[in-house]
Amino acid sequence: MDIRSLFEGKSEEGFFIKTKPAPELPSNQKAALIRKGNALFNEGNVELAKRIFITLRYGDGLIRVGDYHFKRNEYLEAFRLYWMANEKVKSEKLIEKMAQIIREWIRAGGE
């Protein structure tokens, strides 16, 4: 695997998106947006659902979208979403997976 391929298609702003705190919304509006994000996700509009979940800092939604990316072998994006959701178990598993890849690259480079 070429390391450059890991970053293809990623925005120039970097791996982590710089975001503001979640907007202060009345609970009924926040719930309506979460329902909309869930509906979009279930319809297959994952990117728009992701934007809603990131904006609201909706952890369960971020984890579901992270799982979606994980199943597609998009590990860096999955890690980013797990990290935002403060999902420690899944984040740590991916950190170990990435560390193993780096160890293999180092071994292969030294041969």
MOPAC internal coordinates of N, CA, C and O (Angstrom, degrees):
PM7 1SCF
backbone

  N    0.0000 0     0.00 0     0.00 0    0    0    0
  C    1.4529 1     0.00 0     0.00 0    1    0    0
  C    1.5223 1   109.10 1     0.00 0    2    1    0
  O    1.2310 1   120.48 1   -46.99 1    3    2    1
  N    1.3112 1   116.68 1   133.01 1    3    2    1
  C    1.4451 1   123.32 1   178.50 1    5    3    2
  C    1.5247 1   108.78 1   -86.72 1    6    5    3
  O    1.2310 1   120.04 1   -50.31 1    7    6    5
  N    1.3218 1   117.53 1   129.69 1    7    6    5
  C    1.4672 1   120.87 1  -176.31 1    9    7    6
  C    1.5272 1   111.84 1   -60.63 1   10    9    7
  O    1.2310 1   119.96 1   147.21 1   11   10    9
  N    1.3370 1   117.69 1   -32.79 1   11   10    9
  C    1.4635 1   120.04 1  -179.86 1   13   11   10
  C    1.5277 1   111.04 1   -63.22 1   14   13   11
  O    1.2310 1   120.39 1   148.96 1   15   14   13
  N    1.3252 1   116.87 1   -31.04 1   15   14   13
  C    1.4641 1   119.68 1  -178.48 1   17   15   14
  C    1.5237 1   112.13 1   -65.63 1   18   17   15
  O    1.2310 1   120.19 1   157.88 1   19   18   17
  N    1.3264 1   117.24 1   -22.12 1   19   18   17
  C    1.4609 1   119.99 1   178.69 1   21   19   18
  C    1.5276 1   112.29 1   -66.35 1   22   21   19
  O    1.2310 1   120.67 1   153.67 1   23   22   21
  N    1.3253 1   116.33 1   -26.33 1   23   22   21
  C    1.4467 1   120.21 1  -174.03 1   25   23   22
  C    1.5244 1   113.79 1  -107.07 1   26   25   23
  O    1.2310 1   120.05 1  -177.66 1   27   26   25
  N    1.3272 1   117.52 1     2.34 1   27   26   25
  C    1.4589 1   120.39 1   178.82 1   29   27   26
  C    1.5260 1   109.56 1   -63.41 1   30   29   27
  O    1.2310 1   120.98 1   -45.76 1   31   30   29
  N    1.3200 1   115.74 1   134.24 1   31   30   29
  C    1.4536 1   121.09 1   178.07 1   33   31   30
  C    1.5180 1   114.05 1    83.56 1   34   33   31
  O    1.2310 1   119.72 1   176.80 1   35   34   33
  N    1.3205 1   118.14 1    -3.20 1   35   34   33
  C    1.4586 1   120.87 1   178.60 1   37   35   34
  C    1.5277 1   108.47 1   -83.93 1   38   37   35
  O    1.2310 1   120.98 1   -31.14 1   39   38   37
  N    1.3104 1   115.74 1   148.86 1   39   38   37
  C    1.4599 1   119.98 1  -178.86 1   41   39   38
  C    1.5242 1   110.03 1   -67.53 1   42   41   39
  O    1.2310 1   121.15 1   -19.11 1   43   42   41
  N    1.3068 1   115.40 1   160.89 1   43   42   41
  C    1.4555 1   120.82 1  -178.71 1   45   43   42
  C    1.5169 1   111.92 1   -75.65 1   46   45   43
  O    1.2310 1   119.90 1   168.26 1   47   46   45
  N    1.3396 1   117.79 1   -11.74 1   47   46   45
  C    1.4555 1   119.83 1  -177.52 1   49   47   46
  C    1.5261 1   112.40 1   -73.80 1   50   49   47
  O    1.2310 1   119.85 1   170.62 1   51   50   49
  N    1.3031 1   117.89 1    -9.38 1   51   50   49
  C    1.4483 1   120.38 1   176.43 1   53   51   50
  C    1.5094 1   112.46 1   114.74 1   54   53   51
  O    1.2310 1   122.02 1     0.55 1   55   54   53
  N    1.3068 1   113.75 1  -179.45 1   55   54   53
  C    1.4556 1   120.40 1  -175.38 1   57   55   54
  C    1.5187 1   112.02 1   -69.60 1   58   57   55
  O    1.2310 1   120.29 1   134.18 1   59   58   57
  N    1.3200 1   117.05 1   -45.82 1   59   58   57
  C    1.4501 1   121.04 1   179.08 1   61   59   58
  C    1.5159 1   109.44 1   -96.48 1   62   61   59
  O    1.2310 1   121.03 1   -43.82 1   63   62   61
  N    1.3059 1   115.64 1   136.18 1   63   62   61
  C    1.4597 1   120.65 1   177.94 1   65   63   62
  C    1.5185 1   108.31 1   -81.98 1   66   65   63
  O    1.2310 1   120.75 1   -49.85 1   67   66   65
  N    1.3228 1   116.17 1   130.15 1   67   66   65
  C    1.4529 1   119.98 1   175.42 1   69   67   66
  C    1.5179 1   107.33 1   -79.49 1   70   69   67
  O    1.2310 1   121.43 1   -61.82 1   71   70   69
  N    1.3102 1   114.87 1   118.18 1   71   70   69
  C    1.4557 1   118.87 1  -176.06 1   73   71   70
  C    1.5059 1   110.50 1  -127.64 1   74   73   71
  O    1.2310 1   121.94 1   -20.11 1   75   74   73
  N    1.3029 1   113.90 1   159.89 1   75   74   73
  C    1.4548 1   121.37 1   175.12 1   77   75   74
  C    1.5196 1   107.61 1   -87.87 1   78   77   75
  O    1.2310 1   120.50 1   -14.56 1   79   78   77
  N    1.3358 1   116.65 1   165.44 1   79   78   77
  C    1.4637 1   118.02 1   175.41 1   81   79   78
  C    1.5283 1   110.54 1   -58.65 1   82   81   79
  O    1.2310 1   121.15 1   -23.57 1   83   82   81
  N    1.3212 1   115.40 1   156.43 1   83   82   81
  C    1.4643 1   120.19 1   178.97 1   85   83   82
  C    1.5222 1   109.30 1   -56.25 1   86   85   83
  O    1.2310 1   120.60 1   -41.51 1   87   86   85
  N    1.3276 1   116.45 1   138.49 1   87   86   85
  C    1.4621 1   118.79 1  -178.99 1   89   87   86
  C    1.5278 1   111.23 1   -64.51 1   90   89   87
  O    1.2310 1   121.64 1   -32.63 1   91   90   89
  N    1.3066 1   114.47 1   147.37 1   91   90   89
  C    1.4623 1   119.97 1   176.41 1   93   91   90
  C    1.5201 1   107.56 1   -81.01 1   94   93   91
  O    1.2310 1   120.66 1   -69.75 1   95   94   93
  N    1.3083 1   116.34 1   110.25 1   95   94   93
  C    1.4622 1   122.42 1  -179.71 1   97   95   94
  C    1.5177 1   108.74 1  -124.63 1   98   97   95
  O    1.2310 1   120.77 1   -30.71 1   99   98   97
  N    1.3143 1   116.14 1   149.29 1   99   98   97
  C    1.4704 1   117.55 1   171.53 1  101   99   98
  C    1.5233 1   109.07 1   -58.82 1  102  101   99
  O    1.2310 1   120.39 1   -32.92 1  103  102  101
  N    1.3118 1   116.87 1   147.08 1  103  102  101
  C    1.4612 1   121.14 1  -173.96 1  105  103  102
  C    1.5280 1   112.12 1   -58.38 1  106  105  103
  O    1.2310 1   119.79 1   147.00 1  107  106  105
  N    1.3277 1   118.02 1   -33.00 1  107  106  105
  C    1.4693 1   119.07 1  -179.98 1  109  107  106
  C    1.5338 1   111.14 1   -69.47 1  110  109  107
  O    1.2310 1   119.98 1   143.96 1  111  110  109
  N    1.3378 1   117.65 1   -36.04 1  111  110  109
  C    1.4647 1   120.24 1   177.22 1  113  111  110
  C    1.5279 1   111.08 1   -69.97 1  114  113  111
  O    1.2310 1   121.06 1   138.86 1  115  114  113
  N    1.3279 1   115.58 1   -41.14 1  115  114  113
  C    1.4610 1   119.74 1   178.63 1  117  115  114
  C    1.5332 1   109.63 1   -62.59 1  118  117  115
  O    1.2310 1   120.23 1   135.68 1  119  118  117
  N    1.3189 1   117.17 1   -44.32 1  119  118  117
  C    1.4669 1   121.10 1   178.78 1  121  119  118
  C    1.5251 1   111.05 1   -61.68 1  122  121  119
  O    1.2310 1   120.42 1   140.59 1  123  122  121
  N    1.3378 1   116.81 1   -39.41 1  123  122  121
  C    1.4686 1   120.49 1   179.42 1  125  123  122
  C    1.5258 1   110.48 1   -65.39 1  126  125  123
  O    1.2310 1   120.24 1   139.48 1  127  126  125
  N    1.3335 1   117.15 1   -40.52 1  127  126  125
  C    1.4672 1   120.34 1   178.44 1  129  127  126
  C    1.5216 1   111.28 1   -67.41 1  130  129  127
  O    1.2310 1   120.29 1   141.32 1  131  130  129
  N    1.3151 1   117.05 1   -38.68 1  131  130  129
  C    1.4647 1   120.00 1   177.46 1  133  131  130
  C    1.5262 1   109.89 1   -63.79 1  134  133  131
  O    1.2310 1   120.19 1   136.56 1  135  134  133
  N    1.3355 1   117.25 1   -43.44 1  135  134  133
  C    1.4646 1   120.10 1   176.80 1  137  135  134
  C    1.5235 1   110.80 1   -59.97 1  138  137  135
  O    1.2310 1   120.57 1   138.57 1  139  138  137
  N    1.3461 1   116.52 1   -41.43 1  139  138  137
  C    1.4635 1   120.60 1   178.39 1  141  139  138
  C    1.5307 1   110.46 1   -63.05 1  142  141  139
  O    1.2310 1   120.56 1   136.11 1  143  142  141
  N    1.3340 1   116.54 1   -43.89 1  143  142  141
  C    1.4634 1   120.50 1   177.78 1  145  143  142
  C    1.5195 1   111.39 1   -61.40 1  146  145  143
  O    1.2310 1   120.34 1   137.60 1  147  146  145
  N    1.3239 1   116.95 1   -42.40 1  147  146  145
  C    1.4669 1   120.50 1   177.83 1  149  147  146
  C    1.5220 1   111.21 1   -62.82 1  150  149  147
  O    1.2310 1   120.73 1   137.73 1  151  150  149
  N    1.3316 1   116.22 1   -42.27 1  151  150  149
  C    1.4719 1   120.00 1   179.45 1  153  151  150
  C    1.5269 1   110.25 1   -64.19 1  154  153  151
  O    1.2310 1   120.40 1   136.37 1  155  154  153
  N    1.3251 1   116.83 1   -43.63 1  155  154  153
  C    1.4626 1   120.46 1   178.23 1  157  155  154
  C    1.5263 1   111.02 1   -61.00 1  158  157  155
  O    1.2310 1   120.69 1   136.28 1  159  158  157
  N    1.3196 1   116.28 1   -43.72 1  159  158  157
  C    1.4592 1   120.44 1   178.97 1  161  159  158
  C    1.5296 1   110.18 1   -60.18 1  162  161  159
  O    1.2310 1   120.77 1   133.16 1  163  162  161
  N    1.3214 1   116.13 1   -46.84 1  163  162  161
  C    1.4692 1   120.64 1  -178.92 1  165  163  162
  C    1.5253 1   112.43 1   -65.22 1  166  165  163
  O    1.2310 1   120.27 1   152.19 1  167  166  165
  N    1.3398 1   117.09 1   -27.81 1  167  166  165
  C    1.4659 1   121.82 1   177.87 1  169  167  166
  C    1.5321 1   111.59 1   -81.63 1  170  169  167
  O    1.2310 1   120.45 1   171.69 1  171  170  169
  N    1.3248 1   116.75 1    -8.31 1  171  170  169
  C    1.4600 1   120.35 1   180.00 1  173  171  170
  C    1.5139 1   114.46 1    98.43 1  174  173  171
  O    1.2310 1   119.67 1  -178.04 1  175  174  173
  N    1.3098 1   118.23 1     1.96 1  175  174  173
  C    1.4610 1   121.42 1   178.03 1  177  175  174
  C    1.5320 1   108.00 1   -89.61 1  178  177  175
  O    1.2310 1   121.46 1  -110.71 1  179  178  177
  N    1.3212 1   114.82 1    69.29 1  179  178  177
  C    1.4571 1   121.68 1  -172.03 1  181  179  178
  C    1.5258 1   111.71 1   -66.58 1  182  181  179
  O    1.2310 1   119.91 1   140.22 1  183  182  181
  N    1.3243 1   117.77 1   -39.78 1  183  182  181
  C    1.4659 1   120.21 1  -176.60 1  185  183  182
  C    1.5282 1   112.30 1   -63.70 1  186  185  183
  O    1.2310 1   119.91 1   137.44 1  187  186  185
  N    1.3252 1   117.77 1   -42.56 1  187  186  185
  C    1.4625 1   119.88 1   178.61 1  189  187  186
  C    1.5232 1   110.61 1   -69.82 1  190  189  187
  O    1.2310 1   120.29 1   140.52 1  191  190  189
  N    1.3225 1   117.05 1   -39.48 1  191  190  189
  C    1.4659 1   120.61 1   175.99 1  193  191  190
  C    1.5318 1   109.43 1   -60.32 1  194  193  191
  O    1.2310 1   120.85 1   137.62 1  195  194  193
  N    1.3369 1   115.99 1   -42.38 1  195  194  193
  C    1.4657 1   120.24 1   179.49 1  197  195  194
  C    1.5227 1   110.90 1   -59.45 1  198  197  195
  O    1.2310 1   120.47 1   136.86 1  199  198  197
  N    1.3257 1   116.70 1   -43.14 1  199  198  197
  C    1.4685 1   120.16 1   179.96 1  201  199  198
  C    1.5345 1   111.18 1   -60.85 1  202  201  199
  O    1.2310 1   120.80 1   138.92 1  203  202  201
  N    1.3304 1   116.08 1   -41.08 1  203  202  201
  C    1.4662 1   119.71 1   178.64 1  205  203  202
  C    1.5259 1   109.97 1   -65.07 1  206  205  203
  O    1.2310 1   120.46 1   133.20 1  207  206  205
  N    1.3331 1   116.73 1   -46.80 1  207  206  205
  C    1.4591 1   120.42 1  -177.64 1  209  207  206
  C    1.5265 1   111.65 1   -64.31 1  210  209  207
  O    1.2310 1   120.15 1   141.81 1  211  210  209
  N    1.3300 1   117.31 1   -38.19 1  211  210  209
  C    1.4670 1   120.31 1   177.74 1  213  211  210
  C    1.5258 1   109.74 1   -65.65 1  214  213  211
  O    1.2310 1   120.65 1   134.53 1  215  214  213
  N    1.3158 1   116.36 1   -45.47 1  215  214  213
  C    1.4605 1   120.14 1  -178.54 1  217  215  214
  C    1.5202 1   111.76 1   -60.40 1  218  217  215
  O    1.2310 1   120.68 1   137.67 1  219  218  217
  N    1.3199 1   116.30 1   -42.33 1  219  218  217
  C    1.4681 1   121.21 1  -177.73 1  221  219  218
  C    1.5232 1   113.18 1   -85.39 1  222  221  219
  O    1.2310 1   120.56 1   170.64 1  223  222  221
  N    1.3394 1   116.54 1    -9.36 1  223  222  221
  C    1.4626 1   121.48 1  -174.68 1  225  223  222
  C    1.5366 1   109.99 1    58.55 1  226  225  223
  O    1.2310 1   121.12 1  -136.50 1  227  226  225
  N    1.3216 1   115.46 1    43.50 1  227  226  225
  C    1.4626 1   121.66 1  -178.26 1  229  227  226
  C    1.5191 1   108.99 1   -86.33 1  230  229  227
  O    1.2310 1   120.90 1   -80.13 1  231  230  229
  N    1.3219 1   115.89 1    99.87 1  231  230  229
  C    1.4481 1   122.56 1  -172.30 1  233  231  230
  C    1.5185 1   114.77 1   -57.64 1  234  233  231
  O    1.2310 1   119.96 1   133.54 1  235  234  233
  N    1.3384 1   117.68 1   -46.46 1  235  234  233
  C    1.4645 1   119.59 1  -178.99 1  237  235  234
  C    1.5261 1   111.38 1   -60.87 1  238  237  235
  O    1.2310 1   120.54 1   139.00 1  239  238  237
  N    1.3211 1   116.57 1   -41.00 1  239  238  237
  C    1.4606 1   120.38 1   178.36 1  241  239  238
  C    1.5148 1   111.54 1   -66.29 1  242  241  239
  O    1.2310 1   120.34 1   138.79 1  243  242  241
  N    1.3372 1   116.96 1   -41.21 1  243  242  241
  C    1.4650 1   120.73 1   178.57 1  245  243  242
  C    1.5253 1   110.98 1   -62.31 1  246  245  243
  O    1.2310 1   120.64 1   141.12 1  247  246  245
  N    1.3109 1   116.38 1   -38.88 1  247  246  245
  C    1.4680 1   120.02 1   178.80 1  249  247  246
  C    1.5259 1   110.25 1   -66.94 1  250  249  247
  O    1.2310 1   119.87 1   137.43 1  251  250  249
  N    1.3274 1   117.86 1   -42.57 1  251  250  249
  C    1.4713 1   119.96 1   178.69 1  253  251  250
  C    1.5192 1   111.39 1   -62.00 1  254  253  251
  O    1.2310 1   120.61 1   137.76 1  255  254  253
  N    1.3348 1   116.44 1   -42.24 1  255  254  253
  C    1.4678 1   119.45 1   178.31 1  257  255  254
  C    1.5321 1   109.65 1   -68.35 1  258  257  255
  O    1.2310 1   120.25 1   143.20 1  259  258  257
  N    1.3316 1   117.14 1   -36.80 1  259  258  257
  C    1.4613 1   120.21 1   174.91 1  261  259  258
  C    1.5161 1   111.21 1   -60.53 1  262  261  259
  O    1.2310 1   120.29 1   137.40 1  263  262  261
  N    1.3329 1   117.05 1   -42.60 1  263  262  261
  C    1.4662 1   121.28 1   177.14 1  265  263  262
  C    1.5291 1   110.77 1   -61.47 1  266  265  263
  O    1.2310 1   120.79 1   140.46 1  267  266  265
  N    1.3292 1   116.10 1   -39.54 1  267  266  265
  C    1.4735 1   121.38 1   177.82 1  269  267  266
  C    1.5333 1   109.76 1   -58.12 1  270  269  267
  O    1.2310 1   120.95 1   131.71 1  271  270  269
  N    1.3437 1   115.80 1   -48.29 1  271  270  269
  C    1.4668 1   119.74 1  -179.12 1  273  271  270
  C    1.5308 1   110.83 1   -68.09 1  274  273  271
  O    1.2310 1   120.26 1   143.85 1  275  274  273
  N    1.3250 1   117.10 1   -36.15 1  275  274  273
  C    1.4558 1   120.15 1   178.70 1  277  275  274
  C    1.5277 1   110.52 1   -61.16 1  278  277  275
  O    1.2310 1   120.42 1   135.09 1  279  278  277
  N    1.3310 1   116.80 1   -44.91 1  279  278  277
  C    1.4656 1   120.88 1   179.96 1  281  279  278
  C    1.5229 1   111.93 1   -63.36 1  282  281  279
  O    1.2310 1   120.62 1   156.07 1  283  282  281
  N    1.3287 1   116.42 1   -23.93 1  283  282  281
  C    1.4669 1   121.16 1   178.76 1  285  283  282
  C    1.5353 1   110.97 1   -92.84 1  286  285  283
  O    1.2310 1   120.37 1  -167.84 1  287  286  285
  N    1.3216 1   116.90 1    12.16 1  287  286  285
  C    1.4729 1   123.64 1  -178.88 1  289  287  286
  C    1.5237 1   112.43 1    61.72 1  290  289  287
  O    1.2310 1   120.26 1  -153.07 1  291  290  289
  N    1.3077 1   117.11 1    26.93 1  291  290  289
  C    1.4666 1   122.92 1   176.80 1  293  291  290
  C    1.5284 1   107.46 1   -99.36 1  294  293  291
  O    1.2310 1   121.94 1  -107.94 1  295  294  293
  N    1.3339 1   113.89 1    72.06 1  295  294  293
  C    1.4524 1   120.57 1  -168.60 1  297  295  294
  C    1.5204 1   114.24 1   -67.96 1  298  297  295
  O    1.2310 1   119.88 1   143.39 1  299  298  297
  N    1.3170 1   117.83 1   -36.61 1  299  298  297
  C    1.4634 1   118.96 1   179.73 1  301  299  298
  C    1.5287 1   111.49 1   -66.04 1  302  301  299
  O    1.2310 1   120.43 1   138.91 1  303  302  301
  N    1.3217 1   116.79 1   -41.09 1  303  302  301
  C    1.4634 1   119.47 1   178.32 1  305  303  302
  C    1.5272 1   110.15 1   -68.30 1  306  305  303
  O    1.2310 1   120.20 1   140.62 1  307  306  305
  N    1.3190 1   117.22 1   -39.38 1  307  306  305
  C    1.4613 1   120.43 1   176.41 1  309  307  306
  C    1.5320 1   109.63 1   -60.22 1  310  309  307
  O    1.2310 1   120.75 1   133.91 1  311  310  309
  N    1.3236 1   116.16 1   -46.09 1  311  310  309
  C    1.4659 1   120.10 1   179.63 1  313  311  310
  C    1.5187 1   111.15 1   -60.37 1  314  313  311
  O    1.2310 1   120.13 1   135.90 1  315  314  313
  N    1.3067 1   117.35 1   -44.10 1  315  314  313
  C    1.4705 1   121.42 1  -179.00 1  317  315  314
  C    1.5310 1   110.45 1   -58.26 1  318  317  315
  O    1.2310 1   120.49 1   136.35 1  319  318  317
  N    1.3315 1   116.67 1   -43.65 1  319  318  317
  C    1.4555 1   120.42 1  -178.64 1  321  319  318
  C    1.5207 1   111.82 1   -71.42 1  322  321  319
  O    1.2310 1   120.25 1   139.54 1  323  322  321
  N    1.3320 1   117.13 1   -40.46 1  323  322  321
  C    1.4654 1   119.88 1   176.38 1  325  323  322
  C    1.5306 1   110.11 1   -61.15 1  326  325  323
  O    1.2310 1   121.10 1   139.54 1  327  326  325
  N    1.3246 1   115.50 1   -40.46 1  327  326  325
  C    1.4700 1   120.53 1  -179.55 1  329  327  326
  C    1.5245 1   110.17 1   -63.35 1  330  329  327
  O    1.2310 1   120.46 1   135.45 1  331  330  329
  N    1.3271 1   116.72 1   -44.55 1  331  330  329
  C    1.4710 1   120.11 1   178.76 1  333  331  330
  C    1.5240 1   111.54 1   -62.93 1  334  333  331
  O    1.2310 1   120.85 1   146.02 1  335  334  333
  N    1.3273 1   115.97 1   -33.98 1  335  334  333
  C    1.4645 1   121.14 1  -178.80 1  337  335  334
  C    1.5279 1   111.38 1   -82.24 1  338  337  335
  O    1.2310 1   120.56 1   177.07 1  339  338  337
  N    1.3225 1   116.53 1    -2.93 1  339  338  337
  C    1.4620 1   121.88 1  -177.52 1  341  339  338
  C    1.5294 1   110.93 1    59.87 1  342  341  339
  O    1.2310 1   121.16 1  -142.13 1  343  342  341
  N    1.3284 1   115.38 1    37.87 1  343  342  341
  C    1.4711 1   122.85 1   178.85 1  345  343  342
  C    1.5274 1   107.25 1   -90.26 1  346  345  343
  O    1.2310 1   120.87 1   -87.65 1  347  346  345
  N    1.3202 1   115.94 1    92.35 1  347  346  345
  C    1.4597 1   121.23 1  -171.77 1  349  347  346
  C    1.5330 1   113.95 1   -68.47 1  350  349  347
  O    1.2310 1   119.63 1   138.32 1  351  350  349
  N    1.3142 1   118.32 1   -41.68 1  351  350  349
  C    1.4663 1   120.56 1  -175.47 1  353  351  350
  C    1.5297 1   110.61 1   -62.97 1  354  353  351
  O    1.2310 1   120.47 1   129.59 1  355  354  353
  N    1.3391 1   116.70 1   -50.41 1  355  354  353
  C    1.4656 1   119.92 1  -178.92 1  357  355  354
  C    1.5244 1   111.30 1   -68.99 1  358  357  355
  O    1.2310 1   120.13 1   143.43 1  359  358  357
  N    1.3330 1   117.35 1   -36.57 1  359  358  357
  C    1.4664 1   120.56 1   177.12 1  361  359  358
  C    1.5179 1   110.69 1   -61.67 1  362  361  359
  O    1.2310 1   120.58 1   133.69 1  363  362  361
  N    1.3328 1   116.50 1   -46.31 1  363  362  361
  C    1.4646 1   120.10 1  -177.86 1  365  363  362
  C    1.5221 1   111.94 1   -65.07 1  366  365  363
  O    1.2310 1   119.95 1   143.56 1  367  366  365
  N    1.3307 1   117.70 1   -36.44 1  367  366  365
  C    1.4652 1   119.86 1   176.74 1  369  367  366
  C    1.5254 1   110.93 1   -62.87 1  370  369  367
  O    1.2310 1   120.71 1   139.29 1  371  370  369
  N    1.3360 1   116.25 1   -40.71 1  371  370  369
  C    1.4594 1   119.14 1   179.09 1  373  371  370
  C    1.5218 1   111.67 1   -71.35 1  374  373  371
  O    1.2310 1   120.18 1   145.17 1  375  374  373
  N    1.3152 1   117.26 1   -34.83 1  375  374  373
  C    1.4707 1   119.95 1   176.26 1  377  375  374
  C    1.5209 1   109.51 1   -60.48 1  378  377  375
  O    1.2310 1   120.53 1   135.96 1  379  378  377
  N    1.3261 1   116.58 1   -44.04 1  379  378  377
  C    1.4660 1   120.14 1   178.27 1  381  379  378
  C    1.5264 1   111.08 1   -63.73 1  382  381  379
  O    1.2310 1   120.39 1   138.92 1  383  382  381
  N    1.3255 1   116.86 1   -41.08 1  383  382  381
  C    1.4701 1   121.26 1   178.86 1  385  383  382
  C    1.5324 1   109.94 1   -62.41 1  386  385  383
  O    1.2310 1   120.07 1   135.60 1  387  386  385
  N    1.3293 1   117.48 1   -44.40 1  387  386  385
  C    1.4662 1   120.74 1   179.86 1  389  387  386
  C    1.5269 1   110.87 1   -67.17 1  390  389  387
  O    1.2310 1   120.31 1   142.15 1  391  390  389
  N    1.3336 1   117.02 1   -37.85 1  391  390  389
  C    1.4611 1   120.29 1   178.18 1  393  391  390
  C    1.5245 1   110.36 1   -63.71 1  394  393  391
  O    1.2310 1   120.15 1   140.63 1  395  394  393
  N    1.3238 1   117.32 1   -39.37 1  395  394  393
  C    1.4700 1   121.24 1   177.72 1  397  395  394
  C    1.5314 1   110.87 1   -62.58 1  398  397  395
  O    1.2310 1   120.77 1   138.18 1  399  398  397
  N    1.3269 1   116.12 1   -41.82 1  399  398  397
  C    1.4693 1   120.15 1   178.09 1  401  399  398
  C    1.5232 1   110.42 1   -61.71 1  402  401  399
  O    1.2310 1   120.54 1   135.57 1  403  402  401
  N    1.3232 1   116.58 1   -44.43 1  403  402  401
  C    1.4694 1   120.57 1   179.90 1  405  403  402
  C    1.5280 1   110.11 1   -63.71 1  406  405  403
  O    1.2310 1   120.02 1   138.79 1  407  406  405
  N    1.3452 1   117.57 1   -41.21 1  407  406  405
  C    1.4756 1   120.10 1   177.23 1  409  407  406
  C    1.5313 1   110.31 1   -59.69 1  410  409  407
  O    1.2310 1   120.61 1   139.01 1  411  410  409
  N    1.3347 1   116.44 1   -40.99 1  411  410  409
  C    1.4697 1   119.86 1   178.90 1  413  411  410
  C    1.5232 1   111.34 1   -65.67 1  414  413  411
  O    1.2310 1   120.26 1   139.76 1  415  414  413
  N    1.3307 1   117.11 1   -40.24 1  415  414  413
  C    1.4659 1   120.36 1   177.76 1  417  415  414
  C    1.5269 1   110.39 1   -61.92 1  418  417  415
  O    1.2310 1   120.90 1   137.61 1  419  418  417
  N    1.3340 1   115.89 1   -42.39 1  419  418  417
  C    1.4751 1   120.04 1  -179.22 1  421  419  418
  C    1.5252 1   109.47 1   -64.26 1  422  421  419
  O    1.2310 1   120.32 1   134.91 1  423  422  421
  N    1.3323 1   116.99 1   -45.09 1  423  422  421
  C    1.4725 1   120.66 1   178.70 1  425  423  422
  C    1.5158 1   110.63 1   -60.80 1  426  425  423
  O    1.2310 1   120.29 1   135.61 1  427  426  425
  N    1.3293 1   117.06 1   -44.39 1  427  426  425
  C    1.4653 1   121.08 1  -178.13 1  429  427  426
  C    1.5300 1   111.14 1   -66.87 1  430  429  427
  O    1.2310 1   120.07 1   146.62 1  431  430  429
  N    1.3194 1   117.47 1   -33.38 1  431  430  429
  C    1.4582 1   120.91 1  -179.81 1  433  431  430
  C    1.5097 1   112.11 1   -72.84 1  434  433  431
  O    1.2310 1   120.44 1   153.86 1  435  434  433
  N    1.3160 1   116.76 1   -26.14 1  435  434  433
  C    1.4582 1   120.34 1  -178.02 1  437  435  434
  C    1.5133 1   114.27 1   -86.75 1  438  437  435
  O    1.2310 1   120.46 1   175.94 1  439  438  437
  N    1.3103 1   116.72 1    -4.06 1  439  438  437
  C    1.4662 1   120.45 1  -178.19 1  441  439  438
  C    1.5016 1   112.64 1   -91.68 1  442  441  439
  O    1.2310 1   120.10 1   180.00 1  443  442  441

